[in-house]
Amino acid sequence: MKSRAQIQRLPDGRRLYLHDGPMDVILEAFGPPADVRAAYAAATRRFATILDELCSELAILRAPARTDGPAPVGVVAKRMASAVAPYATRTFLTPMAAVAGAVAEEILSAMTAAARLERAYVNDGGDIALHLAPGQQFVVGMVDRPDRASLFGSAVLEADQPVRGIATSGWRGRSFSLGIADAVTVLADQAATADAAATIIANAVDLPDHANVLRRPARELAPDNDLGDRLVTQDVGALTAREIASALESGEQVARSLLSEGLIRAAALHLRGETATVGMPLKKYVLDSYPHDRSLIHA
C-alpha cells in the first residue's frame, strides 16, 4: 500500500518537510552528513506510521482526561495522556491538547536513536522537540501571534538546561482556544508537556463574557473536534489597557502555579502588544543579532 505521507526536502536543502493529514512537520538535524541522512531516513519511517496509530485510539484521545479512564496503548498516545494527566482533576482537557508536541517528540526520538547528532529540532506546527548534545545551544524566537512570523522576543537554550520542549497556543493559532491570548509560548522539559501547558495558560488569558469577544461552539466549526459545545474564541475586538492587563494577569496566575509544580520552566504571554513573562527574563529580539544563525528556531 502506498503511504499517504508526503516527504520532501525544503528549498534550502537542509530541512525536511513531512505532511500527513493534519500533521505538518518541519525538522532539521545538525551533524556529520551521514548521520543527518540516517536521522532523516528514521524520521521518515516513523512519521509514516503515526497517524494510523493515533486514529486507532481516537475515541480515548478525544475524551476528557480522567484519573480512572481507559489508558491508551500506543507510545505517542501514552505520551499525550501523560502530558494532560496533571490537569485531569482541575479542568477540562483531552489528550489531544498534547498531540503535536507528542508527535514531535516521537519523531525526534527516532532520529536520535538512528544517528549521533549535535543538535536537532522537530517542529510540528509550532510545537517543538529539541535535541542538544553537550556544549550546543538553540536560540528560540517567539512570535506575538501564531498566524504570522513576527518575533517579539528570544531565549537562548543551552544543552545544560532542562528545556527540551517548546509550544505555542492562542486563539489565532491552528487549534481552538477558550481564551483570548494572541500567543502563549511555554518552555518545558518535554514538548508534549509544553503543549498541554500552553493550552491551559492560553485558555486562562481571558475576559469571560466580554462583549467584544466573539465565541462560537466548537462543534459548529468542526463537528468532530474534542471540545464539543464549548465556546471557542473567533475574534477579539477593542480592549482597554486595563482589560489587557487583567487578562494577562489571569494567565500569569496559572503559569506561576504550573511553574511552582515543576510542569513548566518558563512562559511568555502575549496580548495586543503587551507581554508578560514567568520563569525567565525574555530578551528583546533584534533580527540583526542573528543574521545567519542557524541556531535560531521559531516557537
C-alpha positions as CSV (number, residue, x, y, z in Angstrom):
1,M,0.0,0.0,0.0
2,K,1.3,3.4,-0.9
3,S,1.9,5.7,2.0
4,R,-0.2,8.9,2.3
5,A,2.7,10.8,3.8
6,Q,4.4,13.5,1.8
7,I,8.1,13.9,2.4
8,Q,10.4,16.4,0.8
9,R,13.5,18.5,1.3
10,L,12.7,22.2,1.5
11,P,14.4,24.5,-1.0
12,D,17.2,25.3,1.4
13,G,18.3,21.7,1.1
14,R,18.7,21.3,4.9
15,R,15.3,21.0,6.4
16,L,12.9,18.1,5.8
17,Y,9.1,18.6,5.5
18,L,6.6,15.9,6.4
19,H,2.9,16.0,5.9
20,D,0.1,13.5,6.6
21,G,-3.5,14.6,7.2
22,P,-3.4,17.2,10.0
23,M,0.3,16.8,10.7
24,D,2.7,19.3,9.2
25,V,6.2,18.9,10.4
26,I,9.5,20.7,9.6
27,L,12.7,19.2,11.1
28,E,16.4,19.8,10.9
29,A,19.4,17.9,12.1
30,F,22.9,19.1,12.6
31,G,26.0,16.8,12.5
32,P,28.1,14.7,10.0
33,P,26.3,14.3,6.7
34,A,25.9,10.5,7.1
35,D,24.3,10.9,10.5
36,V,21.9,13.6,9.2
37,R,20.9,11.3,6.3
38,A,20.3,8.4,8.8
39,A,18.3,10.7,11.0
40,Y,16.1,11.9,8.2
41,A,15.5,8.3,7.0
42,A,14.5,7.3,10.5
43,A,12.2,10.3,10.8
44,T,10.5,9.4,7.5
45,R,9.9,5.8,8.5
46,R,8.4,6.7,11.9
47,F,6.3,9.5,10.6
48,A,4.5,7.3,8.1
49,T,3.1,5.2,10.9
50,I,2.0,7.7,13.5
51,L,-1.4,8.9,12.1
52,D,-2.8,5.4,11.8
53,E,-1.7,4.6,15.3
54,L,-3.4,7.7,16.7
55,C,-6.6,7.2,14.7
56,S,-6.9,3.7,16.2
57,E,-7.3,5.2,19.6
58,L,-9.1,8.4,18.7
59,A,-12.1,7.8,21.0
60,I,-9.9,7.7,24.0
61,L,-7.7,10.6,22.9
62,R,-10.8,12.9,22.4
63,A,-12.3,12.0,25.8
64,P,-11.6,14.3,28.8
65,A,-8.6,13.3,30.9
66,R,-9.6,11.3,33.9
67,T,-7.6,9.6,36.6
68,D,-9.7,6.4,36.3
69,G,-10.3,6.5,32.5
70,P,-9.2,3.9,29.9
71,A,-5.5,4.1,29.1
72,P,-4.2,4.3,25.6
73,V,-1.6,1.7,24.4
74,G,0.4,3.5,21.6
75,V,3.6,5.2,22.5
76,V,2.6,8.6,21.2
77,A,-0.9,8.3,22.7
78,K,0.6,7.3,26.1
79,R,2.8,10.4,25.9
80,M,-0.2,12.6,25.2
81,A,-2.2,11.1,28.1
82,S,0.8,11.6,30.5
83,A,1.1,15.2,29.5
84,V,-2.5,16.1,30.3
85,A,-2.8,13.8,33.4
86,P,-1.8,16.6,35.9
87,Y,-4.9,18.6,34.8
88,A,-7.4,15.7,35.0
89,T,-8.9,16.8,38.3
90,R,-8.9,20.6,37.9
91,T,-10.1,21.5,34.4
92,F,-11.4,20.1,31.1
93,L,-8.6,18.9,28.9
94,T,-8.2,15.9,26.5
95,P,-5.0,14.2,25.4
96,M,-5.5,15.9,22.0
97,A,-4.1,19.1,23.7
98,A,-0.7,17.5,23.6
99,V,-0.8,15.7,20.2
100,A,1.5,18.0,18.3
101,G,4.2,18.0,21.0
102,A,3.9,14.3,21.4
103,V,4.3,13.7,17.7
104,A,7.4,16.0,17.6
105,E,8.9,14.1,20.5
106,E,8.4,10.7,18.8
107,I,10.0,11.7,15.6
108,L,12.9,13.3,17.4
109,S,13.4,10.1,19.4
110,A,13.6,8.1,16.1
111,M,16.2,10.5,14.8
112,T,18.4,10.4,17.8
113,A,18.2,6.6,18.1
114,A,19.4,6.3,14.5
115,A,22.3,8.8,14.5
116,R,24.7,10.8,16.6
117,L,23.6,14.4,16.2
118,E,24.9,17.6,17.5
119,R,21.6,19.3,17.5
120,A,18.1,18.7,16.1
121,Y,14.6,20.1,16.2
122,V,11.3,18.8,15.1
123,N,8.6,21.5,14.7
124,D,5.0,20.2,14.5
125,G,3.0,23.3,13.8
126,G,4.9,25.4,16.3
127,D,5.2,22.7,19.0
128,I,8.9,21.8,19.0
129,A,11.0,19.0,20.4
130,L,14.7,19.7,20.8
131,H,17.9,17.7,21.0
132,L,21.1,19.3,22.2
133,A,24.4,17.5,22.6
134,P,26.8,18.8,25.3
135,G,28.0,22.3,24.5
136,Q,25.3,23.0,22.0
137,Q,22.5,25.7,22.0
138,F,19.5,26.9,20.2
139,V,18.1,30.5,20.0
140,V,14.3,30.5,20.3
141,G,12.5,33.3,18.6
142,M,9.0,33.9,20.0
143,V,6.1,35.1,17.9
144,D,3.5,37.6,19.0
145,R,0.7,35.6,17.2
146,P,0.9,32.2,15.6
147,D,-0.7,33.2,12.3
148,R,2.3,35.4,11.3
149,A,6.0,35.3,11.7
150,S,6.6,38.4,13.8
151,L,9.1,37.9,16.6
152,F,8.8,39.9,19.8
153,G,11.4,38.1,22.0
154,S,14.0,35.4,22.2
155,A,15.6,33.0,24.6
156,V,18.9,31.1,24.4
157,L,18.6,27.4,25.3
158,E,21.8,25.7,26.4
159,A,22.5,22.0,26.5
160,D,22.9,22.0,30.3
161,Q,19.4,23.4,30.8
162,P,16.5,21.0,31.1
163,V,14.3,22.6,28.4
164,R,13.7,20.2,25.5
165,G,10.2,21.2,24.5
166,I,8.5,24.4,23.3
167,A,4.9,25.0,22.5
168,T,2.7,28.0,21.4
169,S,-1.0,28.3,21.8
170,G,-3.5,31.1,21.3
171,W,-6.8,31.9,19.6
172,R,-5.1,32.9,16.4
173,G,-3.4,29.6,16.0
174,R,-4.4,26.5,14.1
175,S,-6.2,25.0,17.1
176,F,-9.2,26.3,19.1
177,S,-8.7,28.3,22.3
178,L,-11.1,29.1,25.1
179,G,-9.1,32.3,25.9
180,I,-8.1,35.5,24.1
181,A,-4.3,35.3,24.1
182,D,-2.6,36.2,20.8
183,A,0.1,33.8,21.8
184,V,1.4,31.9,24.8
185,T,4.8,30.2,24.5
186,V,5.8,27.7,27.0
187,L,9.2,26.1,27.7
188,A,9.2,22.7,29.4
189,D,11.3,19.6,29.8
190,Q,9.3,17.8,27.0
191,A,7.4,19.0,24.0
192,A,4.1,17.2,25.0
193,T,4.3,18.8,28.4
194,A,4.8,22.2,26.9
195,D,1.9,21.7,24.5
196,A,-0.6,20.8,27.2
197,A,0.6,23.7,29.5
198,A,0.4,26.2,26.7
199,T,-3.2,25.2,26.1
200,I,-4.1,25.6,29.8
201,I,-2.4,29.0,30.1
202,A,-3.8,30.4,26.8
203,N,-7.3,29.4,28.0
204,A,-6.7,31.3,31.2
205,V,-5.8,34.6,29.4
206,D,-9.4,35.6,29.2
207,L,-12.1,38.2,29.9
208,P,-15.2,36.0,30.4
209,D,-18.5,37.3,28.9
210,H,-16.7,40.4,27.4
211,A,-19.0,42.0,24.8
212,N,-16.1,42.4,22.3
213,V,-15.1,38.8,22.3
214,L,-16.8,36.7,19.7
215,R,-17.2,33.0,20.6
216,R,-18.9,30.1,18.9
217,P,-19.5,26.5,19.9
218,A,-16.5,24.4,18.7
219,R,-18.9,21.8,17.3
220,E,-20.3,24.3,14.8
221,L,-16.8,25.0,13.4
222,A,-15.5,21.4,13.5
223,P,-18.2,18.8,14.2
224,D,-15.7,16.0,15.1
225,N,-13.4,18.1,17.4
226,D,-12.8,17.2,21.1
227,L,-14.3,20.4,22.6
228,G,-17.9,19.7,21.7
229,D,-20.2,22.6,22.6
230,R,-17.6,24.6,24.5
231,L,-17.3,28.2,23.3
232,V,-14.1,28.9,21.4
233,T,-12.8,32.4,20.6
234,Q,-13.2,33.5,17.0
235,D,-12.5,37.2,17.2
236,V,-11.3,39.8,19.8
237,G,-12.4,43.4,19.4
238,A,-11.2,46.6,21.1
239,L,-9.8,46.2,24.6
240,T,-8.7,48.8,27.1
241,A,-5.3,48.8,28.7
242,R,-6.8,47.7,32.0
243,E,-8.6,44.8,30.3
244,I,-5.5,43.6,28.6
245,A,-3.6,43.7,31.9
246,S,-6.4,41.8,33.7
247,A,-6.5,39.1,31.1
248,L,-2.7,38.7,31.2
249,E,-2.7,38.6,35.0
250,S,-5.2,35.7,34.9
251,G,-2.9,33.8,32.6
252,E,0.1,34.7,34.7
253,Q,-1.5,33.2,37.8
254,V,-2.0,29.9,36.1
255,A,1.6,30.0,34.7
256,R,3.1,30.7,38.1
257,S,1.2,27.8,39.5
258,L,2.4,25.4,36.8
259,L,6.0,26.7,37.3
260,S,5.8,26.0,41.1
261,E,4.6,22.5,40.4
262,G,7.5,21.9,38.0
263,L,5.3,21.4,35.0
264,I,6.9,24.2,33.0
265,R,10.2,26.1,33.1
266,A,9.0,29.4,31.7
267,A,6.2,31.1,29.8
268,A,5.7,34.2,27.7
269,L,2.1,35.5,27.4
270,H,1.3,38.0,24.6
271,L,-1.9,40.0,24.1
272,R,-2.3,43.2,22.0
273,G,1.3,44.2,22.0
274,E,1.7,43.5,25.7
275,T,3.9,40.7,27.1
276,A,4.1,39.0,30.5
277,T,6.8,36.5,31.3
278,V,7.0,33.9,34.0
279,G,10.1,31.9,34.9
280,M,12.8,33.6,33.0
281,P,13.6,37.0,31.5
282,L,12.8,37.4,27.9
283,K,15.4,39.2,25.7
284,K,14.2,41.8,23.2
285,Y,14.5,40.2,19.8
286,V,16.6,42.0,17.3
287,L,16.9,40.4,13.9
288,D,20.3,41.8,13.2
289,S,21.6,39.9,16.3
290,Y,21.2,36.6,14.5
291,P,21.6,37.4,10.7
292,H,22.8,34.0,9.7
293,D,22.5,32.0,12.9
294,R,21.1,28.5,12.1
295,S,20.6,28.0,15.9
296,L,17.5,30.2,15.6
297,I,14.2,28.4,15.6
298,H,10.7,29.9,15.9
299,A,8.2,28.9,18.6
